Amino acid sequence: MNSFWNRLVDLVSPRACCACGKRLGMDEQFVCAGCMMQFTDTSCANDFSCNEVTELFDGYEPIERGAALYYYSMQSAFAHLIYNMKYGHQPEVAIFLADIVVNKLQPEHFFDGIDLLVPVPLTPERERQRGYNQCMLLARAISDMIGVPVGETVLKRVSFAGSQTHRSMQEREQNVAHAFTLVDAEAVKGRHVLLIDDVITTGATMRACASELQQVEGVKVSVLSLGLTFFGR
């Protein structure tokens, strides 16, 4: 019955691919198979403790492990999907991507030993404008799948000096240097925390968050992102 109604709804109001705009097939969600094939896996799964993500923390904050699913480049099919999740009022894309994250990384034991998921926060103003924090939705969806709780109030973003998109590496670092504050130290004390973001560019945002968390005794930090780009390389 559900299949019948799904087909009927799709006939009356066909769903379109977030990336190319073509009509989606019955078994496709948000992005068509053709665009999905354009997503390029990173090499992070080969070694979670030493890879392109963890290298961004060398000389800064020590992290246990790091991973990003796909390489991110402007105007790519993957970038269009991320854009729709963040700005296109399609928060359900976060659940779709969380499912991919868990299916790819859980068999590789990436989540082993993780005690708490902490999404990168938005300022309250920014979250009201968008209607949600996509990183929070992603963390909640992953939490539902792997049974690890979300620390929703551990970190707070206290400033936002505009988009990072067109900033240099140095400007990005300065922009977020004091943008986050630790709110609930007790929640992370002695625990292995997984920071979650949508796209890592220079790593400045994740480093700023990790720095706040590592003020607490016994904290271990790992990082996870959907996308990874090569800004400035």
Secondary structure, DSSP 8 states (H G I E B T S, - for coil): -HHHHHHHHHHHS--B-TTT--B--TT--SS-HHHHTT--B-SGGG-TTSSTTGGGGTTS---S-EEEEEE--TTSHHHHHHHHHHHSS-THHHHHHHHHHHHHHGGGTTTTT--EEEE----HHHHHHHSS-HHHHHHHHHHHHH---B-TTSEEE----S-STT--HHHHHHHHTTSEEE--STTTTT-EEEEEEEEESSSHHHHHHHHHHTTSTT-EEEEEEEEE--TT-
